[in-house]
């Protein structure tokens, strides 16, 4: 659990305590909503945008408690990662044989002694690693690193990807080219003679 998570939990708990505590104080009679005075108005202002004023000071506990709860809920929303479009062109005769792997990082997790795996990772698009693999070429894999400065309007451009020399494949066997021996050959277990 990070410090950010702890602060969010504490903010929510403080808000709940203020609201529940205000209800308990109302129930016990320590504070009352019957007494309204124009002199003792409670005023709360936030950045000259939101201003709340009440003649019931007891409502201040509820308002502050709700502010804690709402702020904890707003800050606890996960930030979504926008999808990326990856574009490029592979220059090989058979593009269907090419495989492209994209990874945003590598994290290490270790299981507990009972085999349970629990971990927390924070994926970041700070650096993307793109591996383009084309079997039968030298080199068989081209790796590109894409930084955030290379991402323009949600599009990652790989450009033209050209592989080097193609490895010569084994020639096909034509059975018509295989001739049967005309003379009797010695068995394979027999040694060679010069």
Phi, psi and omega per residue, in radians:
X1 nan 2.249 -3.111
X2 -1.488 2.966 3.108
X3 -1.122 -0.585 3.108
X4 -1.095 -0.750 3.102
X5 -1.091 -0.717 -3.137
X6 -1.113 -0.743 3.139
X7 -1.114 -0.704 3.117
X8 -1.117 -0.774 3.134
X9 -1.113 -0.774 3.132
X10 -1.118 -0.666 3.094
X11 -1.086 -0.773 3.106
X12 -1.134 -0.732 3.128
X13 -1.133 -0.751 3.115
X14 -1.068 -0.736 3.113
X15 -1.083 -0.774 3.113
X16 -1.109 -0.712 3.119
X17 -1.104 -0.676 3.130
X18 -1.179 -0.734 3.141
X19 -1.173 -0.845 3.138
X20 -1.151 -0.697 3.106
X21 -1.108 -0.686 3.075
X22 -1.089 -0.690 3.104
X23 -1.146 -0.695 3.123
X24 -1.147 -0.757 3.120
X25 -1.111 -0.633 3.061
X26 -1.141 -0.740 -3.140
X27 -1.119 -0.725 -3.134
X28 -1.296 -0.318 -3.135
X29 1.576 0.140 3.125
X30 -1.199 -0.563 3.038
X31 -2.209 2.756 -3.069
X32 -2.446 2.589 3.058
X33 -1.691 -0.027 -3.127
X34 -1.358 -0.521 -3.047
X35 -1.596 1.971 3.091
X36 -2.061 2.197 3.110
X37 -2.222 2.428 -3.123
X38 -1.339 -0.397 3.134
X39 -1.308 -0.747 -3.019
X40 -1.636 0.769 3.118
X41 -1.288 2.448 3.097
X42 -1.713 2.277 -3.105
X43 -2.201 2.348 3.127
X44 -2.244 2.171 -3.118
X45 -2.235 2.378 -3.122
X46 -2.151 1.919 3.064
X47 0.890 0.630 3.113
X48 0.969 0.387 3.123
X49 -1.923 -0.809 -3.095
X50 -2.035 2.231 3.118
X51 -2.338 2.156 3.123
X52 -2.092 2.225 3.108
X53 -2.252 2.362 3.121
X54 -2.462 2.562 3.059
X55 -1.554 -0.032 3.112
X56 -1.866 1.693 -3.092
X57 -1.050 -0.444 3.141
X58 -1.144 -0.486 3.124
X59 -1.193 -0.349 3.110
X60 -1.026 -0.654 3.099
X61 -1.059 -0.775 -3.121
X62 -1.183 -0.701 -3.122
X63 -1.152 -0.768 3.127
X64 -1.152 -0.723 3.097
X65 -1.070 -0.759 3.096
X66 -1.150 -0.593 3.090
X67 -1.107 -0.711 3.079
X68 -1.090 -0.783 -3.097
X69 -1.138 -0.790 -3.114
X70 -1.153 -0.731 3.138
X71 -1.160 -0.662 3.093
X72 -1.124 -0.695 3.132
X73 -1.187 -0.669 -3.133
X74 -1.192 -0.724 -3.111
X75 -1.333 -0.303 -3.108
X76 -1.505 -0.079 3.111
X77 -1.129 2.305 3.103
X78 -1.225 2.494 3.088
X79 -1.460 2.186 -3.120
X80 -1.406 2.594 3.084
X81 -1.714 2.193 -3.121
X82 -1.228 2.514 3.091
X83 -1.211 2.654 3.130
X84 -2.021 2.462 3.003
X85 -1.662 2.293 3.110
X86 -1.950 2.173 -3.096
X87 -2.210 2.631 3.099
X88 3.003 -3.075 3.135
X89 -2.494 2.303 3.107
X90 -1.778 2.198 -3.080
X91 -1.760 1.385 3.059
X92 -2.408 2.723 -3.133
X93 -1.099 -0.610 -3.115
X94 -2.102 1.479 -3.089
X95 -1.135 -0.361 -3.122
X96 -1.212 -0.274 3.120
X97 -1.501 -0.109 -3.102
X98 -1.509 2.394 3.093
X99 -2.069 2.396 -3.124
X100 -2.117 2.156 3.086
X101 -1.953 2.306 3.097
X102 -2.116 2.233 3.108
X103 -2.329 2.573 -3.106
X104 -1.837 0.047 3.130
X105 2.795 3.067 3.128
X106 -2.411 2.201 -3.111
X107 -2.152 2.619 -3.135
X108 -1.939 2.234 3.082
X109 -2.164 2.486 3.108
X110 -2.049 2.330 3.112
X111 -1.301 2.716 3.056
X112 -1.279 3.035 -3.092
X113 -1.118 -0.435 3.108
X114 -1.556 0.040 3.100
X115 1.660 -0.067 3.139
X116 -1.244 2.388 3.099
X117 -1.955 2.102 3.057
X118 -2.405 2.247 3.139
X119 -2.726 2.810 3.113
X120 -2.234 2.127 3.108
X121 -2.124 2.674 3.091
X122 -2.091 1.558 -3.129
X123 -1.126 2.473 -3.123
X124 -2.374 2.475 3.093
X125 -1.626 0.471 3.116
X126 -1.102 -0.554 -3.139
X127 -2.602 2.091 3.056
X128 -1.772 2.467 3.083
X129 -2.011 2.141 -3.125
X130 -2.021 2.142 3.109
X131 -1.993 2.138 3.116
X132 -1.937 2.059 -3.075
X133 -1.982 2.214 3.090
X134 -2.246 1.815 3.141
X135 -1.135 2.478 3.119
X136 1.655 0.119 3.139
X137 -2.154 2.753 3.051
X138 -2.013 2.093 -0.137
X139 -1.306 2.672 -3.104
X140 -1.317 -0.327 -3.099
X141 -2.317 2.332 3.026
X142 -1.980 2.235 -3.123
X143 -1.968 2.302 3.092
X144 -2.172 2.429 3.053
X145 -1.853 2.225 -3.103
X146 -1.990 2.085 3.086
X147 -1.609 2.991 -3.140
X148 -1.108 -0.461 3.127
X149 -1.245 -0.301 3.125
X150 -1.535 -0.144 -3.131
X151 -1.595 2.034 -3.118
X152 -2.052 2.009 3.096
X153 0.946 0.709 3.084
X154 1.359 0.254 -3.114
X155 -2.139 2.276 3.044
X156 -1.855 2.083 -3.128
X157 -1.775 2.070 3.105
X158 -1.498 -0.308 -3.137
X159 1.323 -2.754 3.128
X160 -1.518 2.198 -3.135
X161 -1.948 1.994 -3.118
X162 -2.075 2.256 3.096
X163 -1.576 2.833 -3.113
X164 -1.316 -2.475 -3.082
X165 -1.242 2.549 3.089
X166 -1.533 2.398 3.106
X167 -1.256 2.361 -3.138
X168 -1.230 2.222 -3.127
X169 -1.427 2.754 3.114
X170 -1.118 2.299 -3.109
X171 -1.168 2.645 3.119
X172 -1.261 2.560 -3.132
X173 -1.567 2.209 3.087
X174 -1.797 2.031 -3.107
X175 -1.089 -0.373 3.132
X176 -1.238 -0.374 -3.133
X177 -1.463 -0.142 -3.126
X178 -1.577 2.134 -3.112
X179 -1.826 2.501 3.067
X180 -1.483 2.494 -3.117
X181 -1.191 2.502 -3.121
X182 -1.573 -0.479 3.127
X183 -1.859 2.840 -3.105
X184 -1.312 2.165 3.140
X185 -1.627 2.564 3.084
X186 -1.242 2.758 3.133
X187 -1.123 2.774 -3.093
X188 -1.159 -0.421 -3.124
X189 -1.333 -0.258 -3.127
X190 -1.409 2.415 -3.129
X191 -1.204 2.816 -3.135
X192 -1.359 2.679 3.118
X193 -2.157 2.469 3.136
X194 -1.852 nan nan
